[in-house]
């Protein structure tokens, strides 16, 4: 028995090491057509607020409260309703695939009116509808707010967003989605990021590991799979399919965010042989006004303020650095750090390298 377990351990390690570097599960980069979440939305009222609800001038809140009371048999004209403990909210949720009646969903509430905070409130029964107008879930429960707002007439203190809250497990599914795997002889795998190379690798991996499925790539984002008629356990088949290891092809790209000075360089980015010099110019302007007084006993003399401005210009000297052709991302970062480039300087340097035709990657500015 000891020898058998030792041999099994060696086999497991060998299989684990057989996957190529960078390989990921198919479920991480693709989805099965029809197996996706659906968005739900509803309009509701949060009650029980401590004077932080919508004002009486928010007409849709007053109208919704009046309609709710009328349905309960309480006849109240809208002109007589003036409360501050009620807030109108939009309720959103995500219906996962294969959800069945009784499944609980997390819901998010967002204030519609001029409420100050939803803390301490309770959402009353709110139907959640899908794009087809049908009710798929019903939400109700106490609201959890990750913030607060307090203050007086002259100052207020707030943290996070007190007008947005959540109810964990606050919705219950009432209608299932009409979709089953039984009887399907054809499935479609959709890549999250369309790519010809990745689609070809996915089809080859499926045919190599599960030849009975007969997969083929239709386009950069779609792989069609034919399920044999004798397949009796489609769930086990899909479990094997989504756990297949595939190495996705990542394009060479540099992403730059000029607002925050963030630069992200992809793994496959390469630079041809170039020489780089970086320097920065700093300008300092100082205002030092002086007071000029008139001479004693001078007729019509006045004391005035005379402006004095000092301007200093400094330039940072940078040595010319040679970057070899086809360098990797590690060598590129090392060379740019040798220049003493800040993130702001790095953005300008990358744009200049791209303009010179030496950057073998897409430069995307967001």
Secondary structure, DSSP 8 states (H G I E B T S, - for coil): -HHHHHHHHHHHHHHHHHS-TT-EEHHHHEEETT---EEEEEEEEEE--SS-S--TT-HHHHHHHHHHHHHTT----GGG---SS-EEEEEEEEE-TT--TT-EEEEEEEE-SS-S--TT-EEEEEEEE-TTS-EEEEEEEE-B-S-EEEE-SS-EEEES-TTEEEEEEEEEE-S-----STT--EEEEEESS--HHHHHHHHHHHHHH-GGG-EEEEETTEEEEE--TT---HHHHHHHHHT-EE------EEEEETTTTEEEE-TT-EE-SEEE----EEEEEEE--EEE---TT-TT---EEE--EEEEEEE-----EEE-TTB-HHHHHHHHHHTT--HHHHHHHHHHHHHTT-EESEEEE-
